[in-house]
Amino acid sequence: MQPKDVIWRILERLQDLQNLCEESYSELHPKKNADLISSIEECERLTRTQINIMNRISKKY
């Protein structure tokens, strides 16, 4: 397996996770599930950071 393949696979999984986060918190009640929504949003921010890291390294390969 080549580095490009690994990067592509990781980016694909991270994108899936980001989509799941977006879909999940949009279906929750804003007041009843505020703490869960906040946690999901934080996970989404972390996922975006991971995507940015992988995009930067992909330029090398």
Secondary structure, DSSP 8 states (H G I E B T S, - for coil): --HHHHHHHHHHHHHHHHHHHHHHHHTS-TTTTHHHHHHHHHHHHHHHHHHHHHHHHHTT-
